[in-house]
Amino acid sequence: MLHTVLRRRAGGESVEQIQPDLIIPTGKRKGQSPSVASVYRALAEHEKTQAVRGYRGGP
């Protein structure tokens, strides 16, 4: 799901445009779309992880 958001954001789409097309694959809300806030949280976590990896010099 995150890969889809990153790819489409790179193409110029907003999170609000992407969110309805996303589907939660597992868990209690399986088959539903995540909230816009959840998508932004996932992006923030991804950016945080990338910053830490960059700091350490990892792949």
URLINZI-V982869 format. One line per field, one symbol per residue. ss: DSSP state (~ for helix, > for strand, _ for the rest). phi: phi as a letter, one per 40 degrees, with the letter a starting at -180 (. if undefined). A space follows every 10 residues. Layout:
BEGIN
ss=???
phi=???
END
This chain:
BEGIN
ss=_~~~~~~~~~ ____~~~~~_ __________ _____~~~~~ ~~~~~~~~~~ ~~~~~~___
phi=.cdccccccc chccdcccdc ccbccagcbd gbcccdcccc cccccccccc ccccccgcc
END
